[in-house]
Amino acid sequence: MPFQPLLKILALTASLAVVPMLASAQAYPARAIKIIVPAPPGGAIDTIARVVGDKLAASMGQPVVVDNRPGASNNLGTDLLAKSPPDGYTIGIVGGSHNINKFLFKNLGWDPEKSFEPIVYTHVVPLVFAINPQVPAKTLPELVAWMKANPDKAKVATSGRGSAQEMAAEMFRMASRADMLLVPYKGSSAAHPDLLGGRTALYIDTISAILPQVKAGNVRAVAVSTLKRSSALPEVPTADEQGLKGYDANTNGGFLAPAGTPRPIVAKLNAEINAALKLPEVRAKLEAAGIEVQGGTPQDYAALIRSDLAKWGKVVKEANIEPE
């Protein structure tokens, strides 16, 4: 067969293959959309899923159902998302552990990059260095000095294996070179009583979880973990400002779809979620919970995932944490 006719046939075949995908995207959504949240109700990603989900239901004309699937360090729900049909009717929202768990578990069954299509980067939740008021420190350098002078009292609560709180504590240990004992709990609600009671000295917790305790005066905020100050606690300086140069830990995340979800559907979801994130009432609700609203393209979110994987892989290696 002559070369030019062959090229025309190939081009026609390719264009015909695209037609069903475009038709599917134009008809989408034709039924309810499910958002998998691999965490319990009440946390940052659950809040975002519900606030944004309500707006999607209105703008897309179909019900949006939030399905909480907590367990196994957020791996249970994430695994379910990875194995869901790539048709746009099951999507998910993930937090900081999504880019950490790859280095902590040997047999995840999914890959943070290969198993998903990034939709949109939705949020950053800064962490707060919250100390029991009995600790005689008003700044981060004073806290480090106290911990070095009192290693037997330098107990740091974490939210357990794979949590952003654990990784932030490991980064703090390496940056400060202070001797400290990390004490794991099953989430913020389990860790708070011991922090308030003085059985632990420090908890580097998400601002959304610890903010009520800070405002009530039950704990003292001495630093935030991001390079930029938090809009919810603008008076509290960053760790970087206080001498831990380059210290940047947070829990961030966004919406994902199973790998293979058609690009036109991903693009539609990206546009709809970005529009929801720009609404003043959405921003107000999320920012009141200490959530810094983001947004952008699927490519922006893919770049963030790659960057986080490099950062947390280095932390896990330097901390000599063995995967399970």
C-alpha positions in Angstrom: 0.0 0.0 0.0 1.3 3.5 -0.9 2.6 5.5 2.0 0.2 8.5 1.8 -3.0 6.4 1.8 -1.7 4.4 4.7 -1.1 7.6 6.7 -4.7 8.7 5.9 -6.1 5.4 7.1 -4.1 5.6 10.3 -5.2 9.2 11.0 -8.9 8.2 10.3 -8.6 5.2 12.7 -7.1 7.4 15.4 -9.9 10.0 15.0 -12.6 7.4 15.2 -11.0 6.0 18.4 -11.4 9.5 20.0 -15.1 9.9 19.1 -16.5 7.5 21.7 -14.3 9.2 24.4 -15.5 12.6 23.4 -19.1 11.5 23.3 -18.7 9.9 26.8 -17.1 13.1 28.2 -19.9 15.3 26.7 -22.6 13.1 28.3 -20.7 13.0 31.6 -22.0 12.9 34.2 -25.1 10.8 33.6 -25.4 9.5 37.1 -24.1 10.0 40.7 -20.5 10.5 41.4 -18.8 8.9 44.4 -15.9 10.6 46.2 -13.8 8.1 48.2 -12.2 9.6 51.3 -9.6 7.2 52.8 -10.0 8.8 56.3 -12.7 9.1 58.9 -15.3 12.0 58.9 -14.3 15.3 60.3 -10.7 15.7 59.0 -9.4 18.0 56.3 -9.9 15.9 53.3 -13.4 14.8 54.5 -14.3 18.5 54.9 -13.0 19.4 51.5 -14.8 16.4 49.9 -18.2 17.5 51.4 -17.9 21.2 50.8 -16.7 20.8 47.2 -19.0 17.8 46.6 -22.1 20.0 47.4 -21.0 22.5 44.8 -20.2 19.8 42.2 -23.7 18.3 42.7 -25.2 21.7 41.9 -23.0 22.6 39.0 -23.0 19.1 37.4 -26.6 18.2 37.9 -26.0 14.8 39.6 -25.7 13.6 43.2 -22.3 13.5 44.7 -21.8 11.0 47.5 -18.9 11.0 50.0 -17.8 7.5 50.9 -15.4 7.4 53.9 -13.1 4.3 53.8 -10.6 4.8 56.6 -8.1 2.2 57.7 -4.6 0.8 57.2 -2.9 4.3 57.3 -5.3 5.5 54.6 -4.3 2.7 52.4 -7.6 0.9 52.4 -9.6 3.6 50.7 -6.7 4.5 48.4 -6.5 0.9 47.2 -10.2 0.9 46.6 -9.9 4.0 44.4 -7.0 2.6 42.5 -9.1 -0.5 41.6 -12.3 1.4 40.7 -13.5 1.7 37.1 -11.8 4.6 35.3 -15.0 6.2 34.2 -15.2 9.4 36.3 -17.9 8.1 38.5 -15.6 7.1 41.3 -12.9 9.7 42.3 -11.1 10.3 45.5 -9.4 12.9 47.6 -6.1 12.1 49.4 -3.9 13.8 52.0 -0.3 13.8 53.0 0.1 10.1 53.6 -0.5 9.4 49.9 3.1 10.4 49.0 4.6 8.9 52.2 3.2 5.4 52.3 5.1 4.2 49.3 8.2 4.2 51.5 6.6 2.7 54.6 4.8 -0.3 53.2 6.3 -3.0 51.0 3.1 -4.3 49.3 0.7 -1.4 48.8 -1.0 -2.8 45.7 -1.0 0.7 44.2 1.5 3.3 43.2 1.0 7.0 44.0 1.8 8.1 40.4 1.1 5.1 38.1 -2.2 4.1 39.7 -4.0 7.4 39.4 -4.8 10.4 37.2 -4.3 13.7 39.1 -7.3 15.9 38.8 -6.5 19.0 40.9 -4.3 20.0 43.8 -6.8 21.3 46.3 -5.2 22.1 49.6 -2.3 22.6 52.0 -2.8 22.1 55.8 0.0 23.6 57.8 1.2 21.8 60.9 1.6 23.6 64.2 4.3 23.0 66.8 1.9 22.8 69.8 3.4 22.4 73.3 2.0 21.8 76.7 2.0 25.1 78.6 4.1 23.6 81.4 7.0 23.5 78.9 9.0 26.8 79.6 9.4 27.7 75.9 7.8 30.6 74.0 9.8 30.1 70.7 11.1 27.2 68.7 14.8 27.8 69.6 13.7 27.8 73.3 11.9 24.6 72.8 14.9 22.9 71.1 17.1 24.1 74.0 14.7 22.8 76.5 14.5 19.4 74.8 18.3 19.1 74.6 18.5 19.9 78.3 15.6 17.5 79.2 15.8 14.5 76.9 13.8 12.4 79.4 10.9 14.8 79.0 11.2 15.4 75.3 8.3 13.2 74.2 6.7 14.1 70.9 3.3 12.8 70.0 2.6 11.6 66.4 -0.5 10.3 64.6 1.1 7.0 63.9 3.0 5.3 61.1 2.9 7.1 57.8 1.2 10.2 59.1 2.3 13.7 58.1 2.7 14.3 61.9 5.2 11.5 62.2 7.2 12.7 59.1 7.2 16.3 60.4 8.6 15.0 63.8 11.3 13.0 62.1 12.3 16.1 60.0 12.3 18.2 63.3 14.5 15.6 65.0 17.0 15.7 62.1 17.0 19.5 61.7 17.2 20.3 65.5 19.5 17.4 66.4 17.6 17.1 69.7 17.2 13.7 71.3 13.4 13.0 71.5 11.1 10.1 71.9 8.3 9.8 69.3 5.0 8.5 70.8 2.5 7.2 68.2 -1.3 7.6 68.7 -4.2 6.7 66.5 -4.9 10.2 65.3 -5.2 13.7 66.8 -8.2 13.0 69.0 -6.2 10.2 70.7 -3.1 12.3 71.1 -4.6 15.4 72.5 -5.4 14.2 76.0 -1.8 13.3 76.7 -0.5 16.6 75.3 -3.0 18.6 77.4 -2.2 16.5 80.4 1.6 17.0 80.0 2.4 13.3 79.4 3.8 14.4 76.0 5.6 17.8 75.5 5.0 18.4 71.8 2.7 17.5 69.0 3.3 18.8 65.5 -0.4 18.5 64.5 -2.5 19.8 61.6 -3.8 23.3 62.2 -7.3 22.1 61.5 -7.1 19.7 64.4 -5.2 21.7 67.0 -6.6 25.2 66.3 -9.4 24.9 68.9 -6.9 23.9 71.6 -4.6 26.8 70.6 -7.5 29.3 70.7 -8.7 27.9 74.1 -5.2 28.4 75.6 -4.8 24.7 76.3 -1.6 24.4 74.3 0.9 27.0 73.1 1.7 27.4 69.4 5.4 28.1 68.9 5.8 27.6 65.2 4.1 26.5 62.0 5.7 24.0 59.7 5.2 25.6 56.3 7.5 28.2 54.6 4.6 30.6 54.6 2.7 31.6 57.8 -0.8 30.3 58.2 -3.7 32.6 57.5 -5.4 31.0 60.5 -2.5 31.8 62.9 -0.7 34.7 61.2 1.0 35.8 64.5 2.8 32.4 64.8 6.2 32.4 63.0 7.4 29.6 60.8 10.1 27.1 61.8 12.1 28.5 58.9 11.9 32.0 60.3 13.1 30.7 63.7 16.3 29.1 62.4 15.3 25.7 61.0 16.1 26.9 57.4 14.3 25.1 54.7 12.0 23.2 57.1 8.8 22.6 55.2 6.3 20.0 56.3 2.6 19.9 55.7 -0.2 17.6 54.7 -1.4 18.4 51.2 -3.4 16.7 48.6 -6.1 16.8 46.1 -8.5 14.9 43.9 -7.5 11.8 41.9 -9.1 9.4 39.5 -8.2 5.8 38.7 -5.5 5.5 36.0 -7.0 5.4 32.6 -9.8 7.8 33.2 -10.4 9.6 29.9 -8.6 13.0 29.7 -11.8 14.9 28.7 -13.5 13.7 31.9 -10.4 14.6 34.0 -10.4 18.0 32.3 -14.1 18.5 33.1 -13.7 17.5 36.8 -10.6 19.8 37.0 -12.6 22.8 35.7 -15.6 22.1 37.9 -13.5 21.7 41.1 -11.4 24.7 40.4 -14.6 26.7 39.9 -15.9 25.5 43.3 -12.6 26.3 45.0 -12.8 29.9 43.8 -16.3 30.5 45.4 -16.1 32.9 48.4 -18.3 30.7 50.6 -16.1 27.6 49.9 -12.9 29.4 50.6 -14.4 30.9 53.8 -15.4 27.5 55.1 -12.1 25.8 54.3 -9.9 28.7 55.5 -11.9 28.8 58.8 -10.7 25.2 59.3 -7.1 26.1 58.7 -7.1 24.7 55.2 -5.1 26.8 52.6 -7.0 26.5 49.3 -4.9 25.8 46.2 -6.1 24.8 42.7 -4.5 24.5 39.2 -4.1 22.0 36.4 -3.7 18.2 36.6 -0.1 18.8 35.6 0.5 21.1 38.6 -0.7 18.3 40.9 1.4 15.7 39.2 4.5 17.9 39.7 3.7 18.3 43.4 3.3 14.5 43.8 6.7 14.0 42.2 8.3 16.6 44.5 6.7 15.2 47.6 7.8 11.7 46.8 11.4 12.9 46.5 11.2 14.8 49.8 9.6 12.1 51.9 11.7 9.3 50.4 14.8 11.2 51.6 13.3 11.7 55.1 12.4 8.0 55.4 15.9 7.0 54.3 17.8 9.4 56.5 15.6 8.4 59.5 16.3 4.7 58.9 12.6 3.8 58.9 12.2 0.3 57.6 9.1 -0.5 55.5 6.6 -3.0 56.8 
